[in-house]
Every structure is written in C-alpha cells, then in structure tokens.
Amino acid sequence: MKPLALPDNPRVLVVALRRLGDVLLTTPLIRSVKRAWPAASIDALVFAGTEGILSGNPDIAEVITLEQRPRVGETLALIRRLGKRYDLATAGRRVSNATYFASHGTDQETALSFAMDLTPLVEDPSLSIADYVLGFIDNFRKDVESRLTALG
C-alpha cells in the first residue's frame, strides 16, 4: 500500500461523534496519526459532553464540539468553520476488537446517511444555504424517483 502524501505540517481532523467510551477508543488512532506525521496538527471533533476525555492529550491541538442534535444553523456554521481546513480527516469505527472477522465487518446502521459537497457554500458565502440545500434535496428526490420508475 502506498503511504499518503501529505504536506510537511499536515492538518488532521479525527471525527469521533459517538459516546464517551467510543471517543476514548479513538485515542490510539490519534496517537498513531501523530506517530506517522509528528509535525501534524490534530484536531478532534466530538459531541459536547465527551470532550473531557480528550483534555490534556498532548497529541491534540484542538477539541471541537458539536451538540448531539444540532440545529441546521449550528451544523452549517461548523461546516463553514471547518471548510477546506484539513489535509486529512478520519473517523474511528464504533466496533473495535481484536478478531479479524469482527474488526473487518460492517457496522450495523439504523439510519441512512447522505453526503453532499458543501464546497460551493464555503467558497461563496453569498450563496443561500437554504436554496443550496433544498436544491440538493430536490435533485436527490428526482434521482430516486427516476430510479424507482425504471424498476417498474
């Protein structure tokens, strides 16, 4: 496997949006990132109320918190804050144990997650957040509708 090519002083974001124990289990990941890139500046994104477990960690430059049920405005403010600020972002998995079968399995999900490219909002603050997001949702709806129609 080819190693990642990062700048000399990379900015890394470790995302651990789970419970307190899950945040604790990301500390070896954070340490490994720091060992791989000693000059890296590593930030952690965690839910409010779990940040204390990371306080005093010498490998972390900043702990960023997010409410567990943020309002749309809070989420968009976070997106604008983070923007294209990081050279690498990684997330710890919820399941972490030593057996090959379990550690290489998939996490069970109870919901579906979607991603959208928010770069235009970061690059152009004059864009309407509501219009951009609603346009994305409308395009997604049309795509799903056409695929379902094609199925018959």
C-alpha positions as CSV (number, residue, x, y, z in Angstrom):
1,M,0.0,0.0,0.0
2,K,1.3,3.5,-0.9
3,P,1.6,5.9,2.0
4,L,-0.4,9.1,2.0
5,A,1.4,12.1,0.6
6,L,0.6,14.9,3.0
7,P,2.3,18.3,3.4
8,D,5.2,18.7,5.9
9,N,2.9,20.1,8.6
10,P,-0.5,18.5,7.8
11,R,-3.8,19.4,9.5
12,V,-5.7,16.3,10.5
13,L,-9.3,16.0,11.8
14,V,-10.3,13.0,13.8
15,V,-14.1,12.6,14.0
16,A,-15.5,10.8,17.0
17,L,-19.2,11.6,17.1
18,R,-20.2,8.8,19.4
19,R,-20.4,8.2,23.2
20,L,-17.7,8.8,25.7
21,G,-16.2,5.3,25.5
22,D,-16.1,5.5,21.8
23,V,-14.2,8.8,22.0
24,L,-11.8,7.2,24.4
25,L,-11.2,4.4,21.9
26,T,-10.1,6.9,19.3
27,T,-7.1,7.9,21.4
28,P,-4.9,5.1,19.9
29,L,-5.9,6.3,16.4
30,I,-4.9,9.9,17.4
31,R,-1.6,8.6,18.7
32,S,-0.9,6.6,15.6
33,V,-1.6,9.6,13.4
34,K,0.8,11.7,15.4
35,R,3.5,9.0,15.2
36,A,3.0,8.8,11.4
37,W,3.2,12.6,11.0
38,P,5.0,14.1,14.0
39,A,4.5,17.6,12.7
40,A,0.8,17.2,12.3
41,S,-1.7,19.4,14.0
42,I,-4.5,17.1,15.0
43,D,-8.0,18.3,15.9
44,A,-10.8,16.2,17.2
45,L,-14.5,16.7,16.5
46,V,-16.7,15.2,19.3
47,F,-20.1,15.6,20.7
48,A,-20.5,18.1,23.5
49,G,-20.1,16.4,26.9
50,T,-17.5,13.9,25.6
51,E,-14.6,16.4,25.1
52,G,-13.3,16.0,28.7
53,I,-11.9,12.5,28.0
54,L,-9.5,14.2,25.5
55,S,-8.4,17.1,27.7
56,G,-4.7,17.2,28.3
57,N,-4.0,14.8,25.4
58,P,-0.6,16.2,24.1
59,D,-1.3,14.9,20.5
60,I,-4.4,17.0,20.1
61,A,-4.2,20.7,19.1
62,E,-7.9,21.5,19.5
63,V,-11.1,19.7,20.5
64,I,-14.1,20.9,18.6
65,T,-17.6,20.1,20.0
66,L,-20.9,19.7,18.3
67,E,-24.3,19.2,20.1
68,Q,-25.7,15.7,19.7
69,R,-28.8,17.1,18.0
70,P,-27.5,20.3,16.4
71,R,-29.9,22.7,14.6
72,V,-29.3,23.3,10.9
73,G,-27.7,26.6,11.6
74,E,-25.2,25.1,14.0
75,T,-24.3,22.4,11.5
76,L,-23.8,24.8,8.7
77,A,-21.7,27.1,11.0
78,L,-19.5,24.1,11.8
79,I,-19.1,23.3,8.1
80,R,-18.1,26.8,7.4
81,R,-15.7,26.8,10.3
82,L,-14.0,23.5,9.2
83,G,-14.3,24.3,5.4
84,K,-11.3,23.0,3.5
85,R,-9.0,23.4,6.5
86,Y,-7.7,19.8,6.8
87,D,-5.4,17.8,4.7
88,L,-6.8,14.5,6.1
89,A,-9.9,13.6,8.0
90,T,-10.6,10.2,9.6
91,A,-13.2,8.7,11.8
92,G,-12.9,5.9,14.3
93,R,-15.3,2.9,13.9
94,R,-17.8,2.1,16.5
95,V,-16.8,-1.6,16.6
96,S,-13.3,-2.2,17.8
97,N,-12.0,-5.6,18.8
98,A,-9.2,-7.9,18.0
99,T,-10.8,-10.6,16.0
100,Y,-10.4,-10.4,12.2
101,F,-14.0,-11.3,11.5
102,A,-15.5,-8.6,13.7
103,S,-12.9,-5.9,13.1
104,H,-13.4,-6.2,9.3
105,G,-17.1,-6.5,9.4
106,T,-19.5,-3.6,8.8
107,D,-21.2,-1.6,11.4
108,Q,-24.9,-2.1,11.7
109,E,-26.8,1.1,11.0
110,T,-30.3,2.0,11.9
111,A,-30.5,5.0,9.5
112,L,-29.3,6.1,6.1
113,S,-26.7,8.8,5.8
114,F,-26.1,11.0,2.8
115,A,-23.3,13.4,1.9
116,M,-23.3,16.5,-0.2
117,D,-20.5,18.6,-1.5
118,L,-20.7,21.9,0.5
119,T,-17.6,23.4,-1.1
120,P,-19.7,26.0,-3.0
121,L,-21.1,27.3,0.3
122,V,-17.6,27.5,1.8
123,E,-16.1,29.2,-1.2
124,D,-19.0,31.7,-1.8
125,P,-20.6,33.0,1.4
126,S,-23.2,34.9,-0.7
127,L,-24.9,31.7,-1.7
128,S,-28.2,31.0,0.1
129,I,-27.7,28.0,2.4
130,A,-31.4,27.2,2.3
131,D,-31.6,27.3,-1.6
132,Y,-28.4,25.3,-1.9
133,V,-29.6,22.5,0.5
134,L,-33.1,22.4,-0.9
135,G,-31.8,22.2,-4.4
136,F,-29.7,19.3,-3.4
137,I,-32.6,17.6,-1.8
138,D,-34.8,18.2,-4.9
139,N,-32.2,16.8,-7.2
140,F,-31.8,13.8,-4.9
141,R,-35.6,13.2,-4.9
142,K,-35.7,13.4,-8.7
143,D,-32.9,10.9,-8.9
144,V,-34.6,8.4,-6.5
145,E,-37.9,8.9,-8.4
146,S,-36.3,8.1,-11.8
147,R,-34.5,5.0,-10.4
148,L,-37.7,3.7,-8.8
149,T,-39.7,4.4,-12.0
150,A,-37.1,2.5,-14.0
151,L,-37.5,-0.5,-11.7
152,G,-41.2,-0.6,-12.8
